[in-house]
């Protein structure tokens, strides 16, 4: 407590000292202005012609005439009257062109009491005289202090060239491998680095060289940064973390200077770990721009390469970097001797997701009905960040409902919110739009049910979510790491199911199928041009892949196939989409009763799950339920009409 009070007093004194000169300046200027206004607010300013007329015509009323330099101060008793505007003058001031003995003698001859004073500069006169220089000095002082305080711990005006890395000391709260889940292979790879930092002599004795750098590769949100912090926590060493974008500034050479300073700090605190997040910001291919390779970013990259080459095996400094774009990195970074160990941190499988959920729910009270393994099975493709958000959204929903524990239905509601979007309750569909949406989503679901090897339908809803008026969610029962041609063709059929249902029932088409057509076209294009699934085209990769454009490398590239091949590609893509449309139409016509039953149930309940959907497909919709559905719908229509 005493230490805290001392720190508070120290900060107060520091802040006061920093603003002391500014406050003094403000006080001096205020006093000077006040004095000037006090002295001159009751005096009448006269021209020399007005003053000359005044002392010649009304000299008997003038007394206490003081001449200081060329300025004349005087008083009138009784009050003088101005000849020009008839104003009463009790005190006046004027300036004479030249002060001569003849002028003074003339005033004395008229009986005016004249007193001549020598001009003396007061303190405030000096302040006014030198105030511009004072203002410049104060302004420069404040700018200097601002530049010095821009980087914590730096007292140099050139501190912008120093490293902006954050230092996490081992004495604070640690993150260990126990706090990281879903990437067991990556943890195994990094365990060797941890062991080296703990016991470097074991490796030096046998002559082994530890990797100088480890590059963490993986999609966003998979836990690359968390894994790097866990390495530092396990090894119990200082952790220097910085983003790749923080190296590059508009000033030439700043990035390279920051790299040097960062590595110097790490060496002084060795053993230590340097972590550069999003290294692709500075580690891109050199010479990729139109102007060549002499920009600030490439100079920064060159300095990183130099520092990594200068690593001594006895310094015990490990460089860890993370990126989700390894394809754009310069090859010089990836060669042995620099980032010679590449660790893949991929999307977790079902077991990994369950372990991640266990970590994020450690401090959250869960109901007994919560089954984390079921939640893990229903969240394929989600990474650690997504699962953390899912747990947080579930807790928020439970708290909103004044619950003391988080239940399974909270997780289900949060999952729908994360996967399908937020419900747009303010959007009220007309009965016609609601019916079209119901048949559209029912078309997707029925085609998915009767398509071989398709993912089962998890939930169908016609409640507007996100940008969609309805949604049919499918969740795979097993993890898919490879997609067959049959699966992709079935996926095309499912995508066209909504549009085909609209054509069958309403003999019309709407814009609701726009996204389905876009996705279907994209899948078809990749099947033909990338995955070699076209019999006519063959196993050939055509066209440019979806990657970042580097003008220096690609501006001169031309299309790698002929016009005849281009026509053939277009025809193949069109055939795939049209065939999918025919298949979906045939499935829906063969199961038209199921289409009506599912649509009616959707218009009644708005959202149905897998159990309800499969029950309707197998047993149909009972007549009583159909009548109830129609009655409810009629009431809604009547309400709308009223």
C-alpha positions in Angstrom: 0.0 0.0 0.0 2.9 2.4 0.9 4.6 1.6 -2.4 1.4 2.4 -4.3 1.0 5.7 -2.5 4.6 6.6 -3.3 4.1 5.8 -6.9 1.0 8.0 -7.0 2.9 10.9 -5.4 5.7 10.3 -7.9 3.4 10.4 -10.9 1.7 13.6 -9.5 5.1 15.4 -9.1 6.2 14.2 -12.5 3.1 15.5 -14.2 3.3 18.8 -12.4 7.0 19.2 -13.3 6.2 18.5 -16.9 3.6 21.2 -17.1 5.3 23.7 -14.8 6.8 26.0 -17.5 3.4 26.0 -19.3 1.6 27.1 -16.2 4.1 29.9 -15.4 3.8 31.2 -19.0 0.0 31.3 -18.7 0.1 33.1 -15.4 2.6 35.7 -16.7 0.6 36.4 -19.9 -2.6 36.7 -17.8 -1.1 39.2 -15.4 0.3 41.3 -18.3 -2.9 41.4 -20.1 -4.8 42.3 -16.9 -2.4 45.1 -16.1 -2.6 46.5 -19.6 -6.4 46.5 -19.5 -6.4 48.0 -16.0 -4.1 50.8 -16.9 -5.6 51.7 -20.2 -9.3 50.9 -20.0 -10.3 54.5 -18.8 -8.0 56.5 -21.0 -9.1 58.2 -24.3 -6.7 57.7 -27.2 -6.1 61.0 -29.0 -4.4 61.7 -32.3 -1.7 64.4 -32.3 -4.0 66.8 -34.0 -6.7 66.3 -31.4 -4.2 66.6 -28.6 -2.7 69.8 -30.1 -6.2 71.4 -30.4 -7.0 70.3 -26.8 -4.0 71.8 -25.0 -4.3 75.0 -27.1 -8.1 75.6 -26.4 -8.6 73.9 -23.0 -5.1 74.3 -21.4 -6.6 75.6 -18.1 -8.3 72.2 -17.6 -5.2 70.1 -18.2 -3.1 69.0 -15.2 -0.5 66.3 -14.4 0.8 66.1 -18.0 3.5 63.4 -18.1 5.7 62.9 -21.1 7.5 59.5 -21.4 9.6 59.1 -24.5 7.1 60.3 -27.2 4.0 59.2 -25.3 1.9 61.9 -23.5 -0.4 61.1 -20.5 -2.7 63.6 -19.1 -5.8 64.4 -17.0 -8.5 67.0 -17.4 -10.1 68.7 -14.3 -12.8 69.7 -14.9 -13.6 67.4 -17.8 -12.6 68.4 -21.3 -14.9 68.3 -24.3 -13.7 66.8 -27.5 -14.1 69.2 -30.5 -14.7 66.4 -33.0 -17.3 64.2 -31.4 -18.2 66.2 -28.2 -17.1 63.3 -25.9 -16.1 64.0 -22.3 -12.4 63.4 -21.7 -11.2 62.9 -18.1 -7.9 61.2 -19.0 -6.1 60.9 -22.2 -3.0 59.6 -24.0 -1.4 60.6 -27.2 1.8 60.2 -29.2 3.8 63.2 -30.5 5.9 62.9 -33.7 9.0 64.4 -32.1 9.7 65.5 -28.6 11.6 68.9 -28.7 12.4 71.6 -26.2 10.3 74.0 -28.1 7.2 71.8 -27.7 7.9 71.5 -23.9 8.4 75.2 -23.5 5.1 75.9 -25.3 3.2 73.6 -22.9 4.9 75.3 -19.9 4.1 78.8 -21.2 0.4 77.9 -21.2 0.6 77.1 -17.5 0.4 73.3 -17.9 2.3 71.3 -15.3 4.7 69.1 -17.3 6.7 66.2 -16.0 9.2 64.4 -18.2 10.0 60.8 -17.3 12.7 58.5 -18.7 11.4 55.3 -20.4 12.2 52.3 -18.2 11.4 48.8 -19.1 9.4 46.8 -16.5 9.3 43.1 -16.0 6.2 42.9 -18.0 7.7 44.9 -20.8 10.4 42.4 -21.1 7.8 39.6 -21.1 5.9 41.3 -24.0 9.1 42.0 -25.9 10.4 38.4 -25.7 7.0 36.6 -25.6 7.4 35.2 -29.2 10.7 33.6 -28.3 9.3 32.3 -25.1 6.4 30.7 -26.9 8.7 29.0 -29.4 10.9 27.6 -26.6 7.9 26.3 -24.6 6.4 24.7 -27.8 9.7 23.0 -28.6 10.1 21.8 -25.0 6.6 20.2 -25.1 7.3 18.5 -28.5 10.6 17.1 -27.1 8.8 15.7 -24.1 6.0 14.2 -26.3 8.6 12.5 -28.5 10.5 11.2 -25.5 7.4 9.7 -24.0 6.1 8.1 -27.1 7.8 4.8 -26.3 7.6 3.6 -22.6 11.0 3.5 -21.0 12.8 5.5 -23.7 14.2 9.0 -23.0 15.5 9.8 -26.4 13.8 11.9 -29.1 14.7 9.3 -31.6 12.9 6.5 -29.7 10.7 5.8 -32.7 13.6 3.7 -34.0 13.5 1.5 -30.9 11.7 -1.8 -30.8 8.1 -1.7 -29.8 8.1 -5.3 -28.6 6.1 -6.1 -25.5 8.1 -8.1 -22.9 6.3 -10.8 -20.8 8.5 -11.7 -17.9 8.4 -15.2 -16.5 7.6 -14.0 -13.0 4.0 -13.0 -14.1 1.1 -15.2 -14.9 2.2 -18.1 -17.1 0.6 -19.9 -20.0 1.7 -23.5 -20.3 0.9 -26.4 -22.6 -2.0 -27.3 -20.2 -3.7 -24.2 -21.5 -3.4 -25.2 -25.1 -5.4 -28.1 -26.7 -6.3 -29.4 -30.1 -2.7 -29.3 -31.5 -0.9 -32.2 -29.8 1.5 -32.7 -32.7 2.6 -29.1 -32.6 3.2 -29.2 -28.9 5.4 -32.3 -29.4 7.4 -30.4 -32.0 7.9 -27.4 -29.7 8.7 -29.5 -26.6 12.2 -29.9 -27.9 12.7 -26.2 -28.0 11.5 -25.9 -24.4 13.9 -28.6 -23.3 16.8 -26.8 -25.0 16.0 -23.6 -23.2 15.8 -25.4 -19.9 18.9 -27.6 -20.4 21.1 -26.1 -23.1 24.3 -27.9 -21.8 22.8 -31.3 -22.7 22.7 -30.3 -26.4 25.9 -28.4 -26.5 27.8 -31.3 -24.9 26.8 -33.8 -27.6 27.3 -31.2 -30.4 23.7 -30.8 -31.4 22.4 -27.6 -32.8 18.9 -26.5 -31.8 16.8 -24.9 -34.6 17.3 -21.1 -34.7 13.7 -20.5 -35.6 10.3 -22.2 -35.6 7.6 -21.1 -38.0 4.0 -21.7 -36.9 1.7 -22.3 -39.9 -2.1 -22.5 -39.8 -5.4 -20.8 -40.4 -6.4 -17.8 -38.2 -7.7 -18.6 -34.7 -6.0 -22.0 -34.4 -3.9 -20.9 -31.4 -0.5 -20.0 -32.9 0.1 -17.1 -30.6 -1.1 -19.0 -27.6 1.2 -21.8 -28.4 4.2 -19.5 -28.6 3.3 -18.0 -25.2 3.0 -21.6 -23.8 6.6 -22.3 -25.0 7.8 -19.3 -23.1 5.8 -20.3 -20.0 7.1 -23.8 -20.1 10.7 -22.7 -20.5 10.3 -19.9 -17.9 12.2 -17.3 -20.0 11.4 -13.7 -21.1 9.0 -13.5 -24.0 9.4 -10.6 -26.6 6.3 -10.3 -28.7 5.7 -8.0 -31.6 3.6 -7.8 -34.8 5.3 -7.8 -38.2 3.4 -4.6 -39.1 5.1 -2.7 -36.2 8.5 -2.8 -37.9 7.6 -0.8 -40.9 7.3 3.0 -40.8 7.3 5.8 -43.3 10.9 6.7 -42.4 13.6 4.8 -44.2 15.7 2.5 -42.0 13.4 2.6 -39.0 12.3 -1.0 -39.5 15.8 -2.3 -39.7 16.8 -0.3 -36.6 13.9 -1.8 -34.6 14.9 -5.3 -35.7 18.5 -4.7 -34.4 17.2 -3.3 -31.1 14.8 -6.2 -30.6 17.5 -8.8 -31.1 19.9 -6.9 -28.9 17.3 -6.8 -26.1 16.7 -10.5 -26.5 20.4 -11.3 -26.4 20.9 -9.3 -23.2 18.0 -11.2 -21.5 19.0 -14.7 -22.9 17.8 -17.3 -22.6 14.7 -15.7 -24.2 12.1 -16.1 -27.0 11.3 -13.6 -29.7 7.8 -14.0 -31.2 6.9 -12.2 -34.5 3.2 -12.5 -35.2 2.0 -12.1 -38.8 5.5 -12.2 -40.2 4.1 -12.1 -43.7 3.8 -8.4 -43.2 7.5 -8.0 -43.6 8.6 -11.4 -44.9 7.0 -11.4 -48.4 8.8 -12.2 -51.6 11.5 -9.6 -52.3 11.4 -7.9 -55.7 7.6 -8.4 -56.0 6.8 -4.7 -56.7 6.9 -2.8 -59.9 9.7 -0.5 -58.6 12.1 -3.3 -57.6 13.2 -4.4 -54.2 14.5 -1.2 -52.5 11.6 -0.3 -50.2 11.5 -0.1 -46.5 9.8 -3.5 -46.0 12.5 -5.3 -47.9 15.2 -3.6 -45.9 13.5 -4.8 -42.7 13.4 -8.3 -44.0 17.1 -8.2 -44.9 17.9 -7.1 -41.4 15.9 -10.0 -40.0 17.8 -12.4 -42.2 21.1 -10.9 -41.1 20.2 -11.1 -37.4 19.1 -14.7 -37.7 22.4 -15.6 -39.4 24.3 -13.8 -36.6 22.7 -16.0 -34.0 25.3 -17.7 -31.9 24.4 -21.2 -30.7 25.4 -20.1 -27.2 23.1 -17.1 -27.0 20.1 -19.3 -26.2 17.7 -17.0 -28.2 14.9 -18.7 -30.1 12.9 -16.9 -32.8 9.3 -18.1 -33.3 7.0 -16.6 -35.9 3.4 -17.2 -37.0 1.6 -16.7 -40.3 -1.4 -17.9 -42.1 0.1 -17.2 -45.5 3.2 -19.3 -45.8 2.9 -19.2 -49.6 3.9 -15.5 -49.8 7.0 -15.8 -47.6 10.5 -15.3 -49.1 12.4 -18.5 -49.6 15.4 -17.1 -47.8 13.4 -17.2 -44.5 12.4 -20.8 -44.9 15.8 -22.3 -45.7 17.7 -24.4 -43.1 19.6 -22.2 -40.6 16.8 -19.7 -40.3 13.2 -21.0 -39.9 14.4 -24.6 -40.2 11.4 -26.0 -38.3 7.9 -25.5 -39.6 5.1 -26.5 -37.2 1.6 -26.8 -38.6 -1.2 -25.7 -36.3 -4.2 -26.9 -38.2 -8.0 -27.0 -37.6 -8.7 -29.3 -34.6 -10.5 -32.6 -35.0 -13.4 -33.7 -32.8 -11.2 -34.8 -29.9 -9.3 -31.6 -30.1 -12.4 -29.5 -30.1 -13.6 -31.4 -27.0 -10.4 -30.6 -25.2 -10.6 -27.0 -26.2 -14.1 -26.8 -24.9 -13.0 -28.3 -21.6 -10.3 -25.6 -21.2 -12.7 -22.7 -22.0 -15.4 -24.0 -19.7 -13.2 -24.5 -16.6 -14.5 -21.3 -14.9 -18.1 -21.6 -16.2 -20.7 -23.4 -14.1 -22.2 -26.1 -16.4 -25.4 -28.0 -16.0 -25.3 -31.8 -15.8 -27.1 -32.1 -19.2 -24.2 -30.3 -21.0 -22.3 -32.9 -23.1 -19.1 -31.4 -24.5 -18.5 -34.3 -26.7 -21.8 -33.8 -28.5 -21.1 -30.1 -28.9 -17.7 -31.0 -30.3 -19.3 -33.3 -32.9 -21.7 -30.5 -33.9 -19.0 -27.9 -34.5 -16.9 -29.3 -37.4 -14.4 -26.8 -38.9 -14.4 -24.5 -35.9 -11.0 -23.4 -34.5 -10.0 -22.5 -31.0 -11.1 -18.9 -31.3 -14.5 -19.9 -32.6 -15.0 -22.4 -29.8 -14.0 -19.7 -27.2 -16.6 -17.4 -28.7 -19.2 -20.2 -28.6 -18.6 -20.8 -24.9 -18.8 -17.0 -24.2 -22.0 -16.6 -26.2 -23.6 -19.5 -24.3 -22.6 -17.9 -21.0 -24.0 -14.5 -22.1 -27.3 -16.2 -23.1 -27.6 -18.0 -19.8 -26.9 -14.7 -17.9 -29.5 -12.9 -19.9 -32.1 -15.4 -18.8 -31.0 -15.1 -15.2 -29.7 -18.6 -15.0 -27.0 -19.7 -12.5 -25.7 -22.4 -14.8 -25.2 -22.8 -18.6 -27.5 -25.5 -20.1 -27.3 -27.5 -23.2 -30.0 -25.5 -24.9 -27.9 -22.4 -24.3 -25.0 -24.0 -26.3 -27.4 -25.0 -29.0 -28.8 -21.4 -29.3 -25.3 -20.0 -29.3 -24.2 -22.5 -31.9 -27.1 -21.4 -34.2 -26.1 -17.8 -33.6 -22.5 -18.4 -34.5 -23.0 -20.7 -37.4 -26.2 -19.2 -39.0 -26.1 -15.6 -37.8 -28.3 -13.5 -35.5 -32.0 -13.7 -35.8 -33.5 -10.7 -37.5 -36.7 -10.4 -35.5 -37.5 -7.0 -36.8 -37.9 -8.4 -40.3 -41.5 -9.5 -40.8 -42.0 -11.6 -44.0 -45.2 -11.5 -45.9 -47.2 -14.7 -46.1 -46.2 -15.2 -49.7 -42.4 -14.7 -49.0 -42.7 -17.0 -46.0 -44.2 -19.7 -48.2 -41.6 -19.3 -50.9 -38.8 -19.5 -48.3 -40.4 -22.6 -46.7 -40.5 -24.5 -50.0 -37.0 -23.3 -50.9 -35.4 -24.6 -47.7 -37.5 -27.8 -47.8 -36.2 -28.3 -51.3 -32.6 -28.2 -50.0 -33.4 -30.5 -47.1 -35.2 -33.2 -49.2 -32.5 -33.4 -51.9 -29.9 -33.7 -49.1 -31.9 -36.5 -47.5 -32.2 -38.6 -50.7 -28.6 -37.9 -51.9 -26.1 -40.6 -51.3 -23.2 -39.8 -48.9 -24.5 -36.3 -48.2 -24.2 -34.8 -44.8 -27.4 -35.2 -42.7 -29.7 -32.2 -42.2 -29.1 -30.7 -38.7 -31.7 -27.9 -38.7 -34.0 -26.1 -41.1 -35.3 -22.6 -40.4 -37.3 -19.9 -42.2 -36.4 -17.3 -39.5 -34.3 -14.6 -41.2 -30.7 -14.9 -40.0 -27.8 -12.7 -41.1 -28.4 -11.8 -44.7 -30.5 -15.0 -45.5 -34.3 -15.3 -45.2 -33.9 -19.0 -44.3 -31.2 -21.6 -43.8 -30.7 -25.3 -44.0 -27.8 -26.5 -41.9 -26.0 -29.7 -42.5 -23.4 -31.2 -40.1 -21.2 -34.2 -41.1 -21.3 -37.2 -38.8 -17.6 -37.9 -39.4 -14.6 -35.6 -40.0 -14.0 -35.1 -43.7 -10.4 -34.4 -44.8 -10.9 -35.4 -48.4 -13.9 -34.9 -50.7 -14.8 -37.4 -53.5 -16.3 -36.5 -56.8 -19.6 -38.2 -55.9 -19.8 -36.1 -52.7 -19.2 -32.9 -54.7 -21.8 -33.8 -57.3 -24.3 -34.5 -54.5 -23.4 -31.1 -53.0 -24.3 -29.4 -56.4 -27.6 -31.2 -56.4 -28.4 -30.0 -52.8 -27.5 -26.4 -53.7 -29.9 -26.4 -56.7 -32.7 -28.0 -54.6 -34.1 -24.7 -53.4 -34.3 -23.1 -56.8 -35.9 -26.3 -58.3 -38.5 -26.4 -55.5 -39.5 -22.8 -56.4 -39.9 -23.8 -60.1 -41.9 -26.9 -59.3 -44.4 -25.3 -56.9 -44.7 -21.7 -58.1 -43.5 -22.1 -61.7 -41.3 -19.1 -61.1 -37.8 -18.2 -59.8 -36.6 -15.6 -57.2 -33.4 -14.0 -56.2 -33.2 -16.2 -53.1 -31.1 -18.7 -55.0 -28.4 -16.2 -55.9 -25.9 -17.4 -53.3 -26.6 -21.1 -54.1 -25.8 -20.6 -57.7 -22.6 -18.7 -56.9 -21.4 -21.5 -54.6 -22.4 -24.2 -57.1 -20.5 -22.3 -59.9 -17.4 -22.0 -57.8 -17.4 -25.7 -56.9 -17.9 -26.7 -60.5 -15.1 -24.4 -61.6 -12.7 -26.0 -59.1 -13.7 -29.5 -60.1 -12.9 -28.7 -63.8 -9.8 -26.4 -63.4 -8.1 -27.5 -60.2 -9.2 -31.0 -59.1 -9.1 -32.8 -62.5 -12.7 -34.2 -62.2 -13.7 -33.5 -65.7 -13.5 -36.4 -68.2 -13.2 -34.0 -71.2 -10.6 -31.7 -69.7 -8.6 -34.4 -67.9 -6.3 -34.2 -64.9 -4.9 -30.7 -65.7 -4.7 -27.6 -63.5 -5.8 -24.5 -65.4 -6.0 -20.9 -64.5 -4.6 -18.9 -61.7 -5.3 -19.9 -58.1 -6.8 -17.6 -55.6 -3.7 -16.1 -54.2 -2.3 -12.6 -53.5 -1.2 -10.8 -56.6 2.4 -9.7 -56.8 2.6 -7.3 -59.8 6.3 -7.9 -60.3 5.8 -11.6 -60.8 2.4 -11.8 -62.5 1.9 -8.7 -64.5 3.6 -10.3 -67.5 1.8 -13.7 -67.2 -0.7 -14.7 -69.8 -3.5 -17.1 -69.7 -2.2 -20.7 -69.7 -4.8 -22.2 -72.0 -6.2 -21.5 -75.5 -9.5 -20.1 -76.5 -10.7 -23.5 -77.5 -9.9 -24.8 -74.1 -11.6 -21.9 -72.5 -14.8 -22.7 -74.4 -14.6 -26.3 -73.3 -14.1 -25.3 -69.7 -17.2 -23.1 -69.8 -19.2 -25.9 -71.4 -18.1 -28.4 -68.7 -19.0 -26.0 -65.8 -22.4 -25.3 -67.4 -23.0 -29.0 -67.8 -22.2 -29.8 -64.2 -24.6 -27.1 -62.9 -27.4 -28.0 -65.3 -27.1 -31.7 -64.5 -27.3 -30.9 -60.8 -30.5 -28.9 -61.5 -32.0 -31.9 -63.4 -31.1 -34.3 -60.6 -32.6 -32.1 -57.9 -35.8 -31.6 -60.0 -36.2 -35.4 -60.4 -35.7 -36.0 -56.6 -38.3 -33.4 -55.7 -40.9 -34.6 -58.2 -40.4 -38.2 -56.9 -41.0 -37.0 -53.3 -43.5 -34.1 -53.9 -45.6 -35.2 -50.8 -42.5 -34.9 -48.6 -41.9 -31.4 -50.0 -45.4 -30.2 -49.1 -45.3 -31.8 -45.6 -41.9 -30.3 -44.7 -42.9 -26.9 -46.1 -46.2 -26.9 -44.1 -44.4 -27.9 -40.9 -41.8 -25.1 -41.5 -44.6 -22.5 -42.0 -46.1 -23.7 -38.7 -43.0 -24.0 -36.5 -40.6 -21.9 -38.5 -37.6 -24.0 -37.2 -37.4 -27.8 -37.2 -34.5 -30.0 -36.1 -33.2 -33.3 -37.5 -35.5 -35.5 -35.5 -38.7 -33.7 -36.6 -37.5 -33.5 -40.2 -36.8 -37.2 -40.5 -40.1 -38.1 -38.7 -42.0 -36.1 -41.3 -40.1 -37.8 -44.2 -40.7 -41.3 -42.8 -44.3 -41.0 -41.5 -45.6 -37.9 -43.2 -47.5 -35.0 -41.6 -50.7 -36.1 -39.7 -54.0 -34.8 -41.0 -54.7 -33.1 -37.7 -51.4 -31.3 -37.8 -52.0 -30.2 -41.4 -55.4 -28.8 -40.4 -53.9 -27.0 -37.4 -51.2 -25.6 -39.6 -53.6 -24.3 -42.2 -55.8 -22.8 -39.4 -52.9 -21.0 -37.8 -51.7 -19.7 -41.2 -55.1 -18.4 -42.0 -55.3 -16.5 -38.7 -51.9 -14.9 -39.4 -53.1 -13.9 -42.9 -56.3 -12.4 -41.4 -54.2 -10.5 -38.9 -52.0 -9.1 -41.6 -55.0 -8.1 -43.7 -56.6 -6.3 -40.8 
